[in-house]
Amino acid sequence: MSLYAYKAMDPNGRMVLGRMDALNPVDLEMRLKRMELDLINGDPLKQGGFGGARITRRELIAFCFHLEQLSRAGVPIIESLADLRDSLDNPRFREVLADLLESVEGGKTLSQALAGHPKVFDSVFISLIQAGEETGNLPEVLGNLTESIKWQDELAAQTKKLVMYPAFLGIVVVLVTLFMMLYLVPKMVGFIKNMGQELPIHTQVLIATSNFLLSYWYVVIFLPILLAGAVAFAVKTNPRMRYRFDAAKLSLPWVGEIFKKIILSRFAGVFAMMYASGISVLDSIRTTQGIVGNTFIQEGLQRVEEMISDGQNITVAFQNVGLFPPLVIRMLRVGENTGSLDTALSNVSYFYNRDVRESIARVQAMIEPAMTMIVGAILGWVMLSVLGPIYDTISKLKI
């Protein structure tokens, strides 16, 4: 397929500009017809895809919510998809819904149509829709999906908050340090040396550090960038490096444990939703392995799956792998013994969600004073190294 930039007209006579994948101009015109748009002109673009357009979680939330409401009202799925298609502004999502509508009209089920767009709808989404179709509980499944995607969006925001805030403060500390070493200290070095007295060791270290940064500033700036790029490339291309990197992230002080709780919270929430929708334990575990985003945790879940397949119960399998703390294991044991495993898993997810929020708040409360102390220590070192010799000289002049 090629990407076309098109100009079309809607039924109200309003001009619509957008981009769409199509085999040729005729196919483009037919696709726009399904969206009730009349093609005026369309030119192929060299780049592929949708020119950077993507379908966000918020759009998926709106899709699930409106489809749930229409399903509960008894509106047929074909009419629901047509209504949703006409209400969207995102040209990519409109094209996806147009293709879903065409597939359903051609005899496919909704889950089969969704499977044709794996980059938009993941395996968990498709499996849940299929379970809802088979059990006749599609509106309930769509409602659960709405809440689940909202919860995933919140987890993603918490993860971003955990990473971005320390990174921003770290950059500020580095910039302040570079300003003092590359601009402030060199201005004072000449004056200090002209005093003609022996410099204390901390002043000599300061001058040596400033001279090194002045001479090799490009190494200090670009070497970390090159190392980060090399690590990212190795992690992306080498499975063993990816495994070690993922394991190292979970071993980081303070934040590593938070990352682990976020991952396990996501796993427990999705697992509970799939199990409550009628999907078997093994299928639920197998499907959720792809959403954890960490190969170390994923390997642990694969071992859980193998142990359950060999006849062990769920609680023992998770206990042997060591993914969850004892409190969570007890919650799983109670849920398994009482036949309410989905409720127990939901409680596990709630437990981790609350713990994650509190942990992030504690880390952020620690980071700000820590960064302030670091900047204060560097500034104190500079002032002591510069003003110390000046004070000694003045003291000698008074004598």
NORJO-V735771 format. One record per pair of residues at least 6 apart in sequence whose ideal C-beta (glycine too) atoms are under 7 Angstrom apart, sorted by sequence separation. I is the first residue (numbers start at 0). J is the second residue. If there is no record, write none. Layout:
<<I & J> <I & J>>
This chain:
<<8 & 14> <9 & 15> <21 & 27> <87 & 93> <103 & 109> <131 & 137> <234 & 240> <249 & 255> <274 & 280> <291 & 297> <307 & 313> <317 & 323> <334 & 340> <8 & 15> <31 & 38> <113 & 120> <191 & 198> <212 & 219> <233 & 240> <234 & 241> <248 & 255> <6 & 14> <7 & 15> <19 & 27> <334 & 342> <21 & 30> <70 & 79> <84 & 93> <87 & 96> <103 & 112> <131 & 140> <249 & 258> <274 & 283> <288 & 297> <291 & 300> <307 & 316> <334 & 343> <6 & 16> <28 & 38> <69 & 79> <102 & 112> <130 & 140> <234 & 244> <248 & 258> <249 & 259> <273 & 283> <306 & 316> <318 & 328> <333 & 343> <334 & 344> <19 & 30> <27 & 38> <113 & 124> <114 & 125> <191 & 202> <317 & 328> <5 & 17> <84 & 96> <113 & 125> <128 & 140> <288 & 300> <331 & 343> <66 & 79> <69 & 82> <83 & 96> <84 & 97> <99 & 112> <102 & 115> <127 & 140> <270 & 283> <273 & 286> <288 & 301> <303 & 316> <306 & 319> <330 & 343> <4 & 18> <5 & 19> <27 & 41> <99 & 113> <270 & 284> <273 & 287> <303 & 317> <314 & 328> <317 & 331> <3 & 18> <110 & 125> <113 & 128> <2 & 18> <3 & 19> <80 & 96> <84 & 100> <284 & 300> <330 & 346> <24 & 41> <66 & 83> <98 & 115> <127 & 144> <270 & 287> <303 & 320> <314 & 331> <330 & 347> <2 & 20> <3 & 21> <65 & 83> <110 & 128> <188 & 206> <269 & 287> <302 & 320> <313 & 331> <314 & 332> <80 & 99> <81 & 100> <109 & 128> <110 & 129> <284 & 303> <285 & 304> <0 & 20> <1 & 21> <80 & 100> <124 & 144> <284 & 304> <327 & 347> <0 & 21> <15 & 36> <62 & 83> <95 & 116> <184 & 205> <188 & 209> <266 & 287> <269 & 290> <299 & 320> <314 & 335> <0 & 22> <5 & 27> <110 & 132> <313 & 335> <77 & 100> <80 & 103> <109 & 132> <281 & 304> <299 & 322> <312 & 335> <327 & 350> <3 & 27> <7 & 31> <95 & 119> <108 & 132> <185 & 209> <10 & 35> <184 & 209> <265 & 290> <266 & 291> <5 & 31> <9 & 35> <77 & 103> <265 & 291> <281 & 307> <296 & 322> <9 & 36> <76 & 103> <77 & 104> <280 & 307> <281 & 308> <313 & 340> <8 & 36> <180 & 208> <185 & 213> <7 & 36> <8 & 37> <180 & 209> <262 & 291> <7 & 37> <262 & 292> <7 & 38> <8 & 39> <18 & 49> <58 & 89> <181 & 212> <262 & 293> <7 & 39> <18 & 50> <180 & 212> <181 & 213> <5 & 38> <6 & 39> <76 & 109> <280 & 313> <6 & 40> <18 & 52> <58 & 92> <262 & 296> <54 & 89> <181 & 216> <5 & 41> <4 & 41> <52 & 89> <54 & 91> <3 & 41> <4 & 42> <52 & 90> <54 & 92> <3 & 42> <52 & 91> <3 & 43> <4 & 44> <2 & 43> <3 & 44> <49 & 90> <1 & 43> <2 & 44> <49 & 91> <2 & 46> <2 & 47> <2 & 48> <249 & 295> <2 & 49> <2 & 50> <245 & 293> <245 & 294> <246 & 295> <34 & 84> <35 & 85> <245 & 295> <242 & 294> <241 & 294> <242 & 295> <34 & 93> <263 & 322> <263 & 323> <34 & 97> <30 & 94> <33 & 97> <54 & 119> <274 & 340> <275 & 341> <30 & 97> <33 & 100> <70 & 137> <71 & 138> <274 & 341> <33 & 101> <70 & 138> <271 & 341> <274 & 344> <19 & 90> <67 & 138> <70 & 141> <18 & 90> <17 & 90> <271 & 344> <20 & 94> <67 & 141> <270 & 344> <271 & 345> <19 & 94> <66 & 141> <67 & 142> <267 & 344> <271 & 348> <63 & 141> <67 & 145> <267 & 347> <268 & 348> <63 & 144> <64 & 145> <267 & 348> <63 & 145> <264 & 348> <267 & 351> <60 & 145> <63 & 148> <264 & 351> <60 & 148> <263 & 351> <264 & 352> <59 & 148> <60 & 149> <260 & 351> <264 & 355> <56 & 148> <161 & 254> <260 & 354> <261 & 355> <56 & 151> <260 & 355> <56 & 152> <161 & 257> <257 & 355> <260 & 358> <257 & 358> <257 & 359> <158 & 261> <157 & 261> <257 & 362> <154 & 261> <254 & 362> <253 & 362> <154 & 264> <154 & 265> <151 & 265> <150 & 268> <147 & 268> <147 & 269> <147 & 272> <143 & 272> <140 & 276> <134 & 277> <127 & 272> <131 & 276> <123 & 269> <127 & 273> <130 & 276> <126 & 273> <130 & 277> <130 & 278> <127 & 276> <123 & 273> <126 & 278> <126 & 286> <123 & 286> <122 & 286> <123 & 287> <122 & 289> <123 & 290> <121 & 290> <205 & 380> <205 & 381> <201 & 380> <205 & 384> <201 & 383> <202 & 384> <201 & 384> <202 & 387> <202 & 388> <199 & 387> <199 & 388> <198 & 388> <196 & 388> <191 & 385> <194 & 388> <196 & 391> <196 & 392> <184 & 381> <191 & 388> <157 & 355> <161 & 359> <168 & 366> <172 & 370> <179 & 377> <187 & 385> <194 & 392> <160 & 359> <164 & 363> <175 & 374> <161 & 362> <165 & 366> <172 & 373> <176 & 377> <157 & 359> <164 & 366> <168 & 370> <172 & 374> <179 & 381>>
